[in-house]
Amino acid sequence: MKKLLTITLIFLISITLCTSWFFKKKKDQSKKIVIWSFTDELKKPIERFKEQNPGVEVELVIIPNEEYLNKIKPVLKSGQNAPDVFTGEFANVKDLVESGFYDDLSKKPYHADVSNLVDYQVEMGTDSNGVLRAISWQTCPGGFYYRRSLAKKYLGTDDPEEVGKMINSPEKFLEVGRKLKEASGGEIKLLGTHADYMWFPLSLRENAFVENGKLMIDDEIIKYYDVAKILRDEGLTAEAAQWSPPWFDNMKKDGKVFGYVLPTWGLHYVLKQQGKDAAGDYGLTNGPAPYFWGGTWIGVYSKSKSKDLAWKFVHMMTLDEEFLKWWATTTGDFIGNQKVQAEIKDTFSDSFLNGQNHYAFFAKEVQNCDAKLVTRYDLEIRNMMMQSISEYIEGNKTKEEAIEFFKNSVKSAYPQISID
């Protein structure tokens, strides 16, 4: 009898200890979230989040952008060691949004109110069934950054509004390039490369690359082949490949390139870094069409065990107005909440742009950005398009052959897409 009581007591103690360990572990898990991203820009927000939520642990896993999809997709599919929160970049977020790995943010426990966000910002995070899967804290409308001294010397004015009027159509844009070339004796180039122009025809399209499972080559894309050929044949570009040393070098004070087609982040992370000695000599204006380029979206993994805490972080990053004001004023990042935009847009002035208010400019431009033309296939198809254009302007193929090359490249990569 005594032995039986001892065994029973040991059993009860063991059960108690195991139960205590289980609930402690469960409690500990509920105070931790894991975030996967391709960028380190979440580090400061995570520190702020932890300050506001004492005792919460946040693990950030950063994976290089070029490896991101290949590494995160298998993990999300298996559910093993998967993150609670993960980001998607402009180039791949549509693929992630359509995959079903992001949870539905319109239902419990989220009920995300995105009524104050820019339309395209919401569209990019919404799947083809109309379900909101991811949200961004930023928007990335673009513009044309030009050298004021060159504009004054060769165009007669450096005023952003006046310069914008001179280049507000593809035809006018090319004419300004010709004028710069003639007036400078061929020294000043309109652009670094024909590839810089790409975002304008992409924005001017009526059709997405893929509609109803079919490849669509819009008339504006066909025109881009012609524009690229003119830029090359008439010597209106510096023949400096994007992101190459010569492309960056021409941003400097002694650079020979008139302007760069870049979005919001291009000011802080490209021009200010590479063209430091030209600070104050840049202006910002519109080009032939409004466009957007880049951005980071974020959402909650559909199988996360810590959805409440995960959403608390996502909500802070994307919808908390106090955080967004802090983020905008701390980093200069152009946030997407229109209510916050309206409150702060008139307070900005950037010495790099000779005192111009870039925030007010982008607040206006972003209203004309449209994400309805973006598909999950865009990154690869854009690369194929640019390769075919290069084949054409370098004289390796006729225009017709280059377009056929483009079609065949898409067909090879995506057999499921029908092609005429």
N, C-alpha and C positions, 0 to 999 in steps of 0.2 A: 504493500500500500504506500509506504513512504517513498519507494522507488518510483511508483507511478505518479505521485504528487510532484516529485522532483522533475520527472520528464515533462509533465504538464506545465510546470512553472517555466522550465527552459523553453518550451514551445511557445508559450504566451509571450515571454520576453523577446524571443526571436521575431515573432509576428509584429510586436510593438516596434522593435528597432527597424525592421524592414519597412513597416508602414510609415514610420517617421522619416526614414531615408527617402522613400518614394515621394512623399509629399514635399519634403525639403527640396529634392531634386526638381520636382515639378514647379515649385515656387521659384527656385533659382532660374529655371528655364524661362519662366514668364517674365523675368527681369532682364532678359538678354535677347538681343536681336542680332542677326548676321546680315550684313549688307554687301552685295557684290556690285562692283562698278568698274568701268574702264578709265575713270578719271579720279584724281585726288581732290577735286573741288568739294567733296563732301566732308573733308576733314574738319574744317571750321564749323559747319553746321552741326556735326556730330558732337563737338566739344560744347557747343551752346545747348544742344539737346540734353546732354548729360548734366550740365549745370542746372537745368530746369527740372530734371528728373533724377534726383540723387539716388544712388544705388543701382541705377540701370547700367548694364554693360552693353556696349555696342562694338561689334567686331567688323571692321571694314577690310574687305578683300579686294585688292586692285589688280585687274588683269589687263595687260596691254590690249589696246583696241583691236589690233589685227588678229588677236587670238580669242577675243571675247566670245563671239558667237559659238565657235567650235568647242570652247570649254564649258560655257554655261548651259547650252542646250541639253547635252547628255545628263548633266546633273539635275536640271529641272525635270527632265523626263523620268529619271529614275526616282527622284525624291530623296536620294541618299546624300546627306550633308549639304542639302540645298539651302540657299539663303532665304531669309524672310522677306527681304526687300532687295530689288535689283533694278538697275538702270538700263536704259536703252538709248543709243545715240541716234541722231537724225537719220543716218544712213541705214540703220538696221532696226529701228524701233517698230516700224510697221510689220516686219517679220515677226518680232516678239509679240506684238499686240494680237496678231492673227493666230498665234500658236496656242493660245488658251492657257499659257503658264501664268499670266497675270490674272488676279481675281477681279471680279466685277465690282467696281468702286461705287456703283450707284445703289447697291443693296447693303444690308447689314454686314458688318457693324460700321460701315463707312458713311453711306448717304452723302457722298461728296457733292458739295455745292460749287459748281464751276461757272455760275452765272456771271461772275465778274472777270472771267478769263477771256483772252483773245480767242476768237473763233478758231483760227487755224491751229492754235495750241491744243485745243480740245479735240479737233478733228484728227490730229496726228495720233492721239492716244485712244482713239475710238476704233473698234474693229468694224468689219464689213457688215455685221449684224446690228450695228448701232450701240454696242455695249462699250461703256467707258472702262478702259483697262489701265491706263497710265496717265499721269499728269506731269507737267513741267512747271518749274518756277520761273523760267525765262522764255523769252522769245528772241529770235535772231533775224529780224528784218535786215535787209542790206541796203547799201548805197554805193556811191562812187566817190572815193577819196582822191582828191586831185591836188596838185601843187599850185598854190596861190600865185607864186612868183611867175611860174610859166604861163598861167592863165592870164595874168596881168600883161605880160610881155607880148604874148602871141595872139590872145583873143580880145584884149582890150579891157577886160574886167576880171576881178577875182571874186566877185559877189556870188555866193552859192546859188541864189535864186536865178540869177542871170545865166550862170554857167549851166545850170540845170535845164533851162529853156533851150540852150544850144544843143543838148544831147538827149532830148526826150523822145527820140524815135531812132530806130536802127539807121535810117538814112542820114539823119542829122549827126548821129554819133560818128559815122564814117566820114562825113564832111569835115567835122572838127579834126579828125585824124589827118586828113589831107591838108587842112589849113596849117596845122602844127608842123607837118613835114615840110611844106613849102616855105613857111615863114622862118623856120629854123635851119633851112638848108639840109634837111634830112636828119638833123641831130636829135630832135625830140620825137619820141615815139608815143603814140596814143596809149598803148597797153604793153605789158610785159610779154604776153603771148595771146594767141587766138583763144586759148582755153579759158582765159579770164572772162571772156564774153559769154560763156555758156549759160549763166544763170538767167540772162535776159530772155533768150528764146524759150527756155524751159518754162518760164513764168508766163510768156505770151501765148502758150499753147491753149487749144480748146480741148484736146484729148490727152489722156494719160498714156503712158507707154503701153499699158495692158488694160484693156476694157473687155469684159465678158470673155476672158480667156484668149483674147486676140491681140497681137502686136499692132499698135497704132503708131504710125510715123506721121506726126502732125505736119502741116504745111510750114509751121514756124521752124521745125527741125530741118526740113528741106532747105529753107532759106538760110539756116545757119551754115550749111555747107558752102553756100555762096559767099556769105559774110566772111567766113574763115578764109576762103580763097582770096578774097579781096584784101583782107588784112595781111596775108602772107605775100601775095604777088606785088602789092603796092608798097610794101615795106613800112607798114604802119605799126608794127610791133617790134620789140627788142629781141624776139626769138629766144626769150629766156623762159625755160620751163618752170611751171609753178613749183614753188618750194625749193627751187635750186638757188645756189649762192648768187648767180647773176640777177635772179628775180628779186631776191632780198636786197642786194647791193643797190639796185636802182631806186630803192625807197629813201636812200640817203640824200643829203643836201646836194651832192654833185651828180645825182642820178639823172638819167635821160628819159625816164618814163613819166608821162604826164599824170596817169592815175591808175588806181587799183579798184577792182570790183570785190568788195569785202563786206561782210555783215557786221553786226554789233561787236562781236568778239575780235574782229580784225583790227579794231582801233587799239585795244589794250594789249592784245597778245601777239600782234604781228607788227603793225606800223610803229607803235611806240617802242618796241623792242629793237627793230631793225633800222628805223629811221630817226634815231634819237637826235642827231644833229640837225634834222629838218623840222624840229618841233616849232610850231607856230606858222609853218609854211604850208600846212595842209588845210584843205577845206572839205566839207562833206555836202554832197548834193545827190539828187536822183539821177538815174540813168534812163535808158529806154523803157524800163518797166520795173515795177516793184517786185521784190523777190525775197525769199528767206533761205538761209543756209546755216544748218547746224542746230544745236540744242540738245539738251539731255532730258529724257522723260524718266519717271520713276513710278513704281507700283509695288503691290504686295503679292508675293507668291501665293498661288491659289491653294497650295497644300501646307502653308505655314502653320505652325502650332502656336505662334505668338502674334496673331493677326491684330489684336487690339493695340499692342505696343508698336507693332510695325506700322500700323495706320497712324498712330500718334506722331511718328517721325515723318512719314510722308505728308501728313496734314501740315505739320510745322513747315516743311520745306516748300510746299506749293500753295497753301491757302491761308496761312497765318499772316495777317497783315503787318503785325509788329515785326515779325521775322523778316518779311519781304522788304520793309523799309530799311531795316538794319543791313540786309544783304546788299541792297541797291546802293546805299550810301557808303558801305564799306568796300565793295568791290567794283562798283560802276556797272555791274551786270544789268542788262535791260530786262526787268521782270515783266511777267505777263498779266499780272492783276491790274485791270484797267482803273479800278478805283484808286489803287496805290499810285499808279502811273500819273493820274490826274493831280494827285496831291504833291508829287515831288518833281514832276517834269520841268517845271519852270525854275527850279533851283540849281540846275546844272550849268556849268560853263567849263570848257576844257581848253587849257592853254595850248595844248598840242594842235588844236584846231583854231588857234588864234582867238580863243574866247567863245567860239561857237557852241551853242547848246545842242549837243548830239542827241540828248534824251528827248527833247521836244521834236526833233526831226524824226526819230525812230517811232515815237508815239503816233505820229501821223502816217508814216509809211506802213506800219504794221496792220493798219486797218484795211489795207488793200492786198494783204497776203492771203493766199488760198491754198489749203492743203489737200483739196479734193483730187488734185492731179498726182498725188504721191502714192505709189504702190510698194509692195514688199519686194519687188524686183528691181527697183530703180537704181540702186548702187551699181549692180553688175551691168545693167542695160546701158546706163550712162557711160560706163567705162568702154563698153563695146562701141557705142556711138562715137566717142572721142577717138578711139583707135581707127575707126573707118574714116573719120574726117581727116585724120593725120595721113592716112594712105592717099586720100584724094589731093590734099593741098601740097603734099610732097611729090606728087606726080607719079606715084606708083600705080594708081588706079584712076579711071574716069569717074565722074560723079555717079553714074549709073552703076558701075562696078563696085564702088565704095558702098553704096546703099545696099546692094545685093550682099556684099560682104557683111554688113551690119546685120541683115536679116538672117543670114546663115549662122552667124555667131550666136544670135539669140536662140535660134532653132536647136543648135548643138547643146547649149547650156540648159535650155528649158524646153524639152520635147513636148511638154503639156500645153505650151502656148501655140496657138494656131497662127500661121503666117501666110499671107497672100503671096 
